[in-house]
């Protein structure tokens, strides 16, 4: 974020309305000094919520743009997403689905792409999958899934020449402590939008019937150097120092199955 440019933008928007700094401050519920700080580019002295509130007062929004080594940050995030999609596709193929990735659509003014569109010809079942390497805004995640679900039958009919008899949608989340905590934090939203979990999701995938809206956590399998390893960026472990032990150390392995390790939200809604 260019702090100076943000400050100049606020000043231009304020003046366009014919407001003094004091006028904007009163409407935004802050002091005139706070408005002055923003307009002079001193954003590091203010909270993000305050800055966003000020811009909302002039019908604008403030967004953070992160940069790291040029385009490397985008590649870093894309790597996790691509790995999650790849793991999902491999899983679906093993249980008899025909998955396609990045299926684009343009219907009724809505444009975008479906991360994974899966089809099972025998049951004429279609599944729309939204893959999330990290969980951001809960309402935006649900909104996008709603749009794609609404258009799913039309997209499938054009692609396969037949409308589906059964449809489902699935939010596949990269397994990790941070993502589980974020899902738990918005349990009311995700619980209503994606009520089917764990083993119930797996049963539907093996025998699709009725409409299904579910959520499942998947560990990612990365391939590198001829070796496959599960990986989550949310938890970083430092290697233990080489210390001679006189007693064996027990290691408790956590379950990776979506139904067994879905945290408090899973326990509230058993599969």
C-alpha positions as CSV (number, residue, x, y, z in Angstrom):
1,X,0.0,0.0,0.0
2,X,1.4,3.4,-1.0
3,X,0.6,5.5,2.1
4,X,1.2,8.8,0.4
5,X,-1.1,7.9,-2.5
6,X,-3.8,6.8,-0.1
7,X,-3.5,10.1,1.7
8,X,-3.8,12.1,-1.5
9,X,-6.8,10.0,-2.6
10,X,-8.7,10.8,0.6
11,X,-7.9,14.5,0.3
12,X,-9.3,14.4,-3.3
13,X,-12.4,12.6,-2.3
14,X,-13.0,14.9,0.6
15,X,-12.6,18.0,-1.5
16,X,-14.8,16.6,-4.2
17,X,-17.7,16.7,-1.6
18,X,-16.8,20.2,-0.5
19,X,-15.9,19.0,3.0
20,X,-13.4,20.3,5.5
21,X,-11.3,17.9,7.4
22,X,-13.5,18.6,10.4
23,X,-16.7,17.8,8.4
24,X,-15.3,14.4,7.4
25,X,-14.0,13.7,10.9
26,X,-17.5,14.3,12.4
27,X,-19.1,12.0,9.8
28,X,-16.5,9.2,10.3
29,X,-16.6,9.5,14.1
30,X,-12.9,10.4,14.4
31,X,-10.9,13.5,15.3
32,X,-9.8,16.1,12.7
33,X,-6.2,15.2,13.6
34,X,-6.9,11.6,12.5
35,X,-8.1,12.8,9.1
36,X,-4.9,15.0,8.9
37,X,-2.7,12.0,9.6
38,X,-4.3,9.9,6.8
39,X,-4.1,12.7,4.3
40,X,-0.4,13.2,5.1
41,X,0.3,9.5,4.6
42,X,0.9,8.5,8.2
43,X,-1.1,5.3,8.1
44,X,1.3,3.5,10.3
45,X,0.0,5.5,13.3
46,X,-3.6,4.3,12.8
47,X,-5.5,1.0,12.9
48,X,-6.8,-0.6,9.7
49,X,-10.4,-0.5,10.9
50,X,-10.1,3.3,11.4
51,X,-8.7,3.8,8.0
52,X,-11.4,1.7,6.4
53,X,-14.2,3.5,8.3
54,X,-12.9,6.9,7.0
55,X,-12.9,5.7,3.4
56,X,-16.4,4.2,3.8
57,X,-17.6,7.7,4.7
58,X,-16.6,8.9,1.3
59,X,-18.0,5.8,-0.5
60,X,-14.6,4.3,-1.1
61,X,-12.8,1.2,0.2
62,X,-9.2,0.7,1.3
63,X,-7.4,-2.5,0.3
64,X,-4.0,-3.8,1.3
65,X,-1.7,-4.8,-1.6
66,X,1.2,-7.0,-0.5
67,X,4.4,-7.3,-2.5
68,X,7.2,-9.7,-2.0
69,X,10.0,-10.3,-4.5
70,X,8.0,-9.2,-7.5
71,X,5.6,-11.9,-8.5
72,X,7.0,-14.5,-6.2
73,X,4.2,-14.0,-3.6
74,X,1.5,-14.8,-6.2
75,X,3.5,-17.9,-7.2
76,X,3.8,-18.9,-3.5
77,X,0.0,-18.7,-3.0
78,X,-0.7,-20.3,-6.3
79,X,1.5,-23.3,-5.4
80,X,-0.6,-24.2,-2.4
81,X,-3.9,-23.8,-4.3
82,X,-2.6,-25.8,-7.3
83,X,-1.4,-28.6,-5.0
84,X,-4.8,-28.6,-3.2
85,X,-6.6,-28.8,-6.6
86,X,-4.3,-31.6,-7.7
87,X,-4.9,-33.6,-4.5
88,X,-8.7,-33.1,-4.9
89,X,-8.7,-34.3,-8.6
90,X,-6.7,-37.4,-7.8
91,X,-9.0,-38.3,-4.9
92,X,-12.1,-37.8,-7.1
93,X,-10.7,-40.0,-9.9
94,X,-10.0,-42.8,-7.4
95,X,-13.7,-43.0,-6.5
96,X,-15.1,-42.8,-10.0
97,X,-15.7,-39.1,-10.8
98,X,-14.5,-37.3,-14.0
99,X,-13.1,-34.0,-12.8
100,X,-12.2,-31.0,-14.9
101,X,-10.3,-28.0,-13.5
102,X,-10.7,-24.2,-14.1
103,X,-14.0,-24.5,-16.0
104,X,-15.0,-21.0,-17.0
105,X,-18.6,-19.8,-17.3
106,X,-20.4,-16.7,-18.4
107,X,-24.1,-16.7,-17.6
108,X,-26.6,-14.0,-16.9
109,X,-23.9,-11.4,-16.3
110,X,-21.9,-13.6,-14.0
111,X,-18.4,-14.6,-15.1
112,X,-15.7,-16.7,-13.5
113,X,-14.3,-20.2,-13.2
114,X,-15.0,-23.3,-11.2
115,X,-11.9,-24.7,-9.5
116,X,-13.1,-28.3,-10.1
117,X,-16.2,-29.5,-11.9
118,X,-16.8,-33.2,-11.4
119,X,-19.2,-35.4,-13.3
120,X,-20.5,-39.0,-12.8
121,X,-22.3,-40.1,-15.9
122,X,-24.0,-43.2,-14.3
123,X,-25.9,-41.1,-11.8
124,X,-25.8,-38.0,-13.9
125,X,-24.4,-36.3,-10.8
126,X,-22.5,-33.0,-11.0
127,X,-20.3,-31.5,-8.3
128,X,-18.9,-28.0,-8.0
129,X,-15.8,-27.7,-5.9
130,X,-14.3,-24.5,-4.5
131,X,-10.7,-25.1,-3.3
132,X,-9.4,-22.8,-0.6
133,X,-5.7,-22.9,0.4
134,X,-6.6,-20.2,3.0
135,X,-9.8,-19.0,4.4
136,X,-10.5,-15.3,4.0
137,X,-13.8,-13.5,4.4
138,X,-16.5,-16.0,5.2
139,X,-19.4,-14.0,3.5
140,X,-17.4,-13.6,0.3
141,X,-16.6,-17.4,0.2
142,X,-20.2,-18.3,0.6
143,X,-21.4,-15.7,-2.0
144,X,-19.0,-17.0,-4.7
145,X,-20.1,-20.6,-3.9
146,X,-23.8,-19.6,-4.2
147,X,-23.2,-18.0,-7.6
148,X,-21.4,-21.1,-9.0
149,X,-24.0,-23.4,-7.5
150,X,-26.8,-21.5,-9.1
151,X,-25.2,-21.8,-12.6
152,X,-24.0,-25.4,-12.1
153,X,-26.8,-27.1,-14.0
154,X,-26.4,-24.8,-17.1
155,X,-22.6,-25.2,-17.1
156,X,-22.9,-29.0,-17.0
157,X,-25.6,-29.2,-19.6
158,X,-23.4,-27.2,-22.1
159,X,-20.3,-29.2,-21.3
160,X,-21.8,-32.8,-21.2
161,X,-25.0,-32.3,-23.3
162,X,-27.2,-33.4,-20.4
163,X,-28.6,-31.7,-17.4
164,X,-27.6,-33.3,-14.1
165,X,-30.2,-35.2,-12.0
166,X,-28.2,-34.6,-8.8
167,X,-26.0,-31.7,-7.9
168,X,-23.7,-30.9,-5.1
169,X,-21.2,-28.3,-4.0
170,X,-18.1,-28.9,-1.8
171,X,-15.7,-26.5,-0.1
172,X,-12.3,-28.2,0.0
173,X,-10.0,-26.5,2.6
174,X,-6.3,-27.1,3.0
175,X,-5.9,-28.9,6.3
176,X,-4.1,-26.8,8.9
177,X,-4.5,-25.3,12.3
178,X,-5.1,-21.7,11.0
179,X,-7.8,-22.8,8.5
180,X,-9.6,-24.9,11.1
181,X,-9.5,-22.0,13.6
182,X,-11.0,-19.6,10.9
183,X,-13.8,-22.1,10.1
184,X,-14.5,-22.5,13.8
185,X,-14.6,-18.7,14.2
186,X,-17.3,-18.4,11.6
187,X,-19.1,-21.6,12.5
188,X,-22.5,-20.1,12.2
189,X,-21.9,-19.0,8.6
190,X,-20.1,-22.1,7.4
191,X,-22.5,-24.4,9.3
192,X,-25.5,-23.1,7.4
193,X,-23.8,-22.8,4.0
194,X,-21.9,-26.1,4.1
195,X,-23.7,-28.3,6.7
196,X,-22.5,-31.8,5.4
197,X,-19.1,-32.8,6.8
198,X,-16.5,-35.6,7.0
199,X,-17.8,-39.1,6.4
200,X,-21.2,-37.8,5.2
201,X,-19.4,-36.1,2.4
202,X,-17.5,-39.2,1.5
203,X,-20.7,-41.3,1.5
204,X,-22.4,-38.8,-0.9
205,X,-19.4,-38.9,-3.2
206,X,-19.6,-42.7,-3.4
207,X,-23.4,-42.7,-3.9
208,X,-24.7,-39.2,-4.8
209,X,-28.3,-38.5,-4.0
210,X,-30.3,-35.4,-3.4
211,X,-28.6,-32.0,-3.2
212,X,-25.5,-31.8,-1.1
213,X,-23.5,-28.8,0.3
214,X,-20.5,-29.8,2.3
215,X,-17.1,-28.9,3.6
216,X,-14.0,-31.1,4.0
217,X,-10.4,-30.6,5.0
218,X,-7.8,-32.2,2.9
219,X,-4.0,-32.5,3.5
220,X,-2.0,-31.6,0.4
221,X,0.4,-34.0,-1.2
222,X,3.4,-32.2,-2.7
223,X,5.8,-34.0,-5.0
224,X,9.4,-33.1,-5.0
225,X,12.7,-35.0,-5.5
226,X,10.8,-38.3,-6.1
227,X,9.2,-38.1,-2.7
228,X,5.7,-37.2,-1.6
229,X,5.0,-35.4,1.6
230,X,2.0,-34.0,3.3
231,X,2.4,-30.3,4.0
232,X,0.5,-27.4,5.5
233,X,2.0,-23.9,5.5
234,X,-0.1,-22.9,8.5
235,X,2.1,-24.8,11.0
236,X,5.9,-24.4,11.0
237,X,8.0,-26.8,13.0
238,X,11.6,-26.3,13.8
239,X,13.9,-29.3,13.7
240,X,14.6,-30.7,17.1
241,X,18.2,-30.5,18.3
242,X,20.2,-33.7,18.2
243,X,20.1,-34.6,21.9
244,X,20.8,-38.1,23.1
245,X,17.8,-39.5,24.8
246,X,17.7,-42.2,27.5
247,X,14.0,-42.9,27.0
248,X,12.0,-43.4,23.8
249,X,9.8,-40.5,22.9
250,X,6.2,-41.3,22.2
251,X,4.6,-39.6,19.2
252,X,0.9,-39.1,19.0
253,X,-0.3,-39.0,15.4
254,X,-3.4,-36.9,14.7
255,X,-6.0,-38.2,12.2
256,X,-6.1,-36.6,8.8
257,X,-9.6,-37.7,7.9
258,X,-11.9,-34.8,7.6
259,X,-14.5,-36.4,9.9
260,X,-12.0,-37.3,12.7
261,X,-10.1,-34.1,12.8
262,X,-12.5,-31.3,12.0
263,X,-12.1,-29.6,15.4
264,X,-14.9,-28.1,17.4
265,X,-17.1,-27.4,14.4
266,X,-17.0,-31.1,13.4
267,X,-17.9,-32.2,16.9
268,X,-20.9,-30.0,16.9
269,X,-22.0,-31.5,13.6
270,X,-21.1,-35.2,13.6
271,X,-21.0,-36.9,10.2
